[in-house]
C-alpha cells in the first residue's frame, strides 16, 4: 500500500513540475523573449507595417499575433535589447547575406501545412536559394504579401523574359483590364514549386515537356490547351510537332513574328519540310513579288498558311486533310 502511495505521489509531483515549466516565462526559451513593445521602441516603422498585415490578425490561428509577434520570426530578442541592438545581434535578421533556406525555414515552420508549399523543396526557386522574403514581405498589406505586383516582381530576376514580353507578339502579361490584370506569370507558372520528373539540367525549350519550369500542368501542351482548347483535337490528321510540343513552333513569352512563332514563315516550315516539287523550293528573284509565277504568295500574308490553314490538325477526309488544307 505504501509503495502505491509513493508512486502516486511521485506521479503528481512530476505532473506539477511539468505544468510549472509550461507556464509563460518559465521555459528557457520564453525567458529570452523581450516582447514586441521593446521592438517598437527602435523599429517603429516596421511595427506599423506589421500591424496592418495579415500576420497581426489574432483571428487567424497560429498567426504571430497569437504567439510572440516579432519574435515568432526573429527569435528571442532579450540579448538583442541588452546589447543595444544592431543588425543580427541576438536575433535572426532577414538580410541579403543570410542563407535562403534558413530564411524560408522561418516561414515554412508555420506554413508547412499549406498545399501550395507541398513541393517547395523540389522547385527551382528553392534550389537556387531564393527565399520567401525575396518575393514576400511580412510587413505589408498587398495581396499575398507580395513586395510588388506581377509581372514586375518576377522581372526583377527574369530580365530576359521582360525583354521577350516587350516584343510585338506576346501574351498579355503587361496589359491590364479595368479592374484586374488579364494574365500574370503565376497564371502559367506555379511559383511555389511543382512536382517534376525531369532534372533541371535536362530542360530544353524545344524538346522537353518543361515540367521543371514549374508550369501549372503535366506538360506544355496541357498548359496551352487550358486557353487554346480548339487546338487540342482529337484530329483525324495530327501535325506531329504540334501534338508533341507547342514550343517547337511557338515562343511562349514573346516573339517578333506573328502568333508567337519562333521563326518567320516560310522558314519555320522549311525546317522540317523540303519537298523538291513543291513551292517550298529555294526562292529566286523571278519568284518574288516582281515575278509573274504563282509563287508570289510564299512571301505575303500567311505564307504556307495561305493554303495549309489547319496546321495544328485536320479532320478533313482524304489527302486534303493529310496535308492540312481546309
For each residue, the residues with C-beta under 8 A, 3 or more apart:
1: 4 5
2: 5 6
3: 6 7
4: 1 7 8
5: 1 2 8 9
6: 2 3 9 10
7: 3 4 10 11
8: 4 5 11 12
9: 5 6 12 13
10: 6 7 13 14
11: 7 8 14 15
12: 8 9 15 16
13: 9 10 16 17
14: 10 11 17 18
15: 11 12 18 19
16: 12 13 19 20
17: 13 14 20 21
18: 14 15 21 22
19: 15 16 22 23
20: 16 17 23 26
21: 17 18 26 27
22: 18 19 26 27
23: 19 20 26
24: 30
25: 30 31
26: 20 21 22 23 30 31
27: 21 22 30 31
28: 31 32
29: 32 33 76
30: 24 25 26 27 33
31: 25 26 27 28 78
32: 28 29 76 77 78 79
33: 29 30 68 71 76 77 78
34: 38 39 71 76 77 78 80 81
35: 38 39 71
36: 39 40 47 68 69 70 71
37: 40 41
38: 34 35 41 77 81
39: 34 35 36 42 43 46 47 69 70 71 77
40: 36 37 43 44 47
41: 37 38 44
42: 39 85
43: 39 40 46 47 70
44: 40 41 47 48
45: 48 49
46: 39 43 49 50 70 139
47: 36 39 40 43 44 50 51 70
48: 44 45 51 52
49: 45 46 52 53 137 139 140
50: 46 47 53 55 56 69 70 138 139
51: 47 48 56
52: 48 49 56 140 141
53: 49 50 56 138 139 140 141 145
54: 57 60 63 141 145
55: 50 63 64 65 138
56: 50 51 52 53 63 64 65 69
57: 54 60 63 65
58: 63 65 66
59:
60: 54 57 63 65 66
61: 66
62: 66 67 110
63: 54 55 56 57 58 60 66 67
64: 55 56 67 68 69 70 72 73 138
65: 55 56 57 58 60 69
66: 58 60 61 62 63
67: 62 63 64 72
68: 33 36 64 71 72 76
69: 36 39 50 56 64 65 72
70: 36 39 43 46 47 50 64 73 74 77
71: 33 34 35 36 39 68 74 75 76 77 91
72: 64 67 68 69 110
73: 64 70 92 94 106 107 138
74: 70 71 77 91 92 93
75: 71 91 92
76: 29 32 33 34 68 71 79 90 91
77: 32 33 34 38 39 70 71 74 80 81 90 91
78: 31 32 33 34 81 82 90
79: 32 76 82 83 89 90 91
80: 34 77 83 85 86 89 90 91
81: 34 38 77 78 84 85 90
82: 78 79 90
83: 79 80 86 89 90
84: 81
85: 42 80 81 89
86: 80 83 89
87: 93 95
88: 91 92 93 95
89: 79 80 83 85 86
90: 76 77 78 79 80 81 82 83
91: 71 74 75 76 77 79 80 88
92: 73 74 75 88 98 102 106
93: 74 87 88 98
94: 73 98 103 106 131 133
95: 87 88 98
96:
97:
98: 92 93 94 95 102 103 131
99: 102 103 129
100: 103 104 126 129 130 131 134
101: 104 105 126 129 131
102: 92 98 99 105 106
103: 94 98 99 100 106 107 131 132 133
104: 100 101 107 108 120 126 131 132
105: 101 102 108 109
106: 73 92 94 102 103 109
107: 73 103 104 110 111 132 133 136
108: 104 105 111 112 117 120 132
109: 105 106 112
110: 62 72 107
111: 107 108 114 117
112: 108 109 117
113:
114: 111 117 118
115: 118
116: 190 192
117: 108 111 112 114 120 192 193
118: 114 115 193
119: 122 123 192 193 194 195
120: 104 108 117 123 126 192 193
121: 126 193
122: 119 126 193 194 195 196
123: 119 120 126 127 190 192 193 194 196 214
124: 127 128 193 200 212 213 214
125: 128 130 191 192 193 214
126: 100 101 104 120 121 122 123 129 130 193
127: 123 124 200
128: 124 125
129: 99 100 101 126
130: 100 125 126 134 135 157
131: 94 98 100 101 103 104 134
132: 103 104 107 108 135 136
133: 94 103 107 136 137 138
134: 100 130 131
135: 130 132 146 147 153 191
136: 107 132 133 144 145 146 147
137: 49 133 140 142 145 146 147
138: 50 53 55 64 73 133 145
139: 46 49 50 53
140: 49 52 53 137 145 146 147
141: 52 53 54 145
142: 137 145 146 147 148 149
143: 146
144: 136
145: 53 54 136 137 138 140 141 142
146: 135 136 137 140 142 143 149 150 153
147: 135 136 137 140 142 153
148: 142 152 153
149: 142 146 152 153 181
150: 146 153 154 173 181 184 185 186
151: 154 155 162 165 173 174 184 185
152: 148 149 155 156
153: 135 146 147 148 149 150 156
154: 150 151 157 158 161 185 191
155: 151 152 158 159 161 162
156: 152 153 159
157: 130 154
158: 154 155 161 162
159: 155 156 162 163
160: 163 164
161: 154 155 158 164 165 253
162: 151 155 158 159 165 166
163: 159 160 166 167 254
164: 160 161 167 170 251 253 254 255
165: 151 161 162 170 171 173 174 253 254
166: 162 163 170 174 254
167: 163 164 170 254 255 256
168: 255 256
169: 254 255 256 257 258 259 260 261
170: 164 165 166 167 173 174 253 254 255 260
171: 165 183 252 253 254 260
172: 175 182 183
173: 150 151 165 170 181 182 183 184 185
174: 151 165 166 170
175: 172 181 182 183
176: 180 181 182
177: 180 181 182
178:
179:
180: 176 177
181: 149 150 173 175 176 177 184
182: 172 173 175 176 177
183: 171 172 173 175 187
184: 150 151 173 181 187
185: 150 151 154 173 188 189 191
186: 150 189 190 191
187: 183 184 216
188: 185 215 216 223 252
189: 185 186 213 214 215 216
190: 116 123 186 193 194 214 215 216
191: 125 135 154 185 186 214
192: 116 117 119 120 123 125
193: 117 118 119 120 121 122 123 124 125 126 190 214
194: 119 122 123 190 211 214 215 216
195: 119 122 211
196: 122 123 211 212 214
197: 211
198: 202 203 208 209 211 212
199: 202 212
200: 124 127 203 212
201:
202: 198 199 208 212
203: 198 200 208 210 212 213
204: 207 208
205: 208 210 247
206: 245 247 248
207: 204 245
208: 198 202 203 204 205 211 212 245
209: 198 218 219 220 245
210: 203 205 213 215 219 220 247
211: 194 195 196 197 198 208 215 218 219
212: 124 196 198 199 200 202 203 208
213: 124 189 203 210
214: 123 124 125 189 190 191 193 194 196
215: 188 189 190 194 210 211 220 223
216: 187 188 189 190 194 223
217: 220 222 223 226
218: 209 211 222
219: 209 210 211 222 223 245
220: 209 210 215 217 223 224 245 246 247
221: 224 225 243 244 245 246
222: 217 218 219 225 226
223: 188 215 216 217 219 220 226
224: 220 221 227 228 231 246
225: 221 222 228 229 231 232
226: 217 222 223 229
227: 224
228: 224 225 231 232
229: 225 226 232
230:
231: 224 225 228 242 246 312 313
232: 225 228 229
233: 238 243 312 313
234: 313
235: 238 312 313 314 315
236: 313 314 315 316 317 321
237: 313 314 315 316 321 322 324
238: 233 235 242 243 313
239: 242 243 311 312 313 324
240: 243 244
241: 244 245 248 249 272
242: 231 238 239 246 248 249 311 312 313
243: 221 233 238 239 240 313
244: 221 240 241 248
245: 206 207 208 209 219 220 221 241 248
246: 220 221 224 231 242 249 250 252
247: 205 206 210 220 250 251 252
248: 206 241 242 244 245
249: 241 242 246 261 262 268
250: 246 247 255 259 260 261 262
251: 164 247 254 255 260 261 262
252: 171 188 246 247 260
253: 161 164 165 170 171
254: 163 164 165 166 167 169 170 171 251 260
255: 164 167 168 169 170 250 251 260 261 262
256: 167 168 169
257: 169 260 261 262 263 264 265
258: 169 261
259: 169 250
260: 169 170 171 250 251 252 254 255 257
261: 169 249 250 251 255 257 258 264 265 268
262: 249 250 251 255 257 268
263: 257 267 268 271
264: 257 261 267 268
265: 257 261 268 269 302 303 304 305
266: 269 270 280 298 303 304
267: 263 264 270 271
268: 249 261 262 263 264 265 271
269: 265 266 272 273 280 303 304
270: 266 267 273 274 280
271: 263 267 268
272: 241 269
273: 269 270 278 280
274: 270 280
275: 278 280
276: 281
277:
278: 273 275 281
279: 294 295 298
280: 266 269 270 273 274 275 298 304
281: 276 278
282:
283: 287 288 295 298 299
284: 287 288
285: 288 290 291
286: 290 291 293
287: 283 284 291 293 295 296 298
288: 283 284 285 291 296 299
289: 296 299 300
290: 285 286
291: 285 286 287 288 295 296
292:
293: 286 287 296
294: 279 297
295: 279 283 287 291 298
296: 287 288 289 291 293 299 300
297: 294 300 301 303 306
298: 266 279 280 283 287 295 303 304
299: 283 288 289 296 303
300: 289 296 297 303 306
301: 297 305 306
302: 265 305 306 309
303: 265 266 269 297 298 299 300 306
304: 265 266 269 280 298 307 308 311
305: 265 301 302 308 309 311
306: 297 300 301 302 303 309
307: 304 325
308: 304 305 311 323 324 325
309: 302 305 306 324 325 326
310: 313 314 316 321 324 325 326
311: 239 242 304 305 308 324
312: 231 233 235 239 242
313: 231 233 234 235 236 237 238 239 242 243 310 324
314: 235 236 237 310 320 321 322 324 325 326
315: 235 236 237 321
316: 236 237 310 320 321 325 326
317: 236 320 321
318: 321 322
319: 322 323
320: 314 316 317 323 325 326
321: 236 237 310 314 315 316 317 318 324 325
322: 237 314 318 319
323: 308 319 320
324: 237 239 308 309 310 311 313 314 321
325: 307 308 309 310 314 316 320 321
326: 309 310 314 316 320
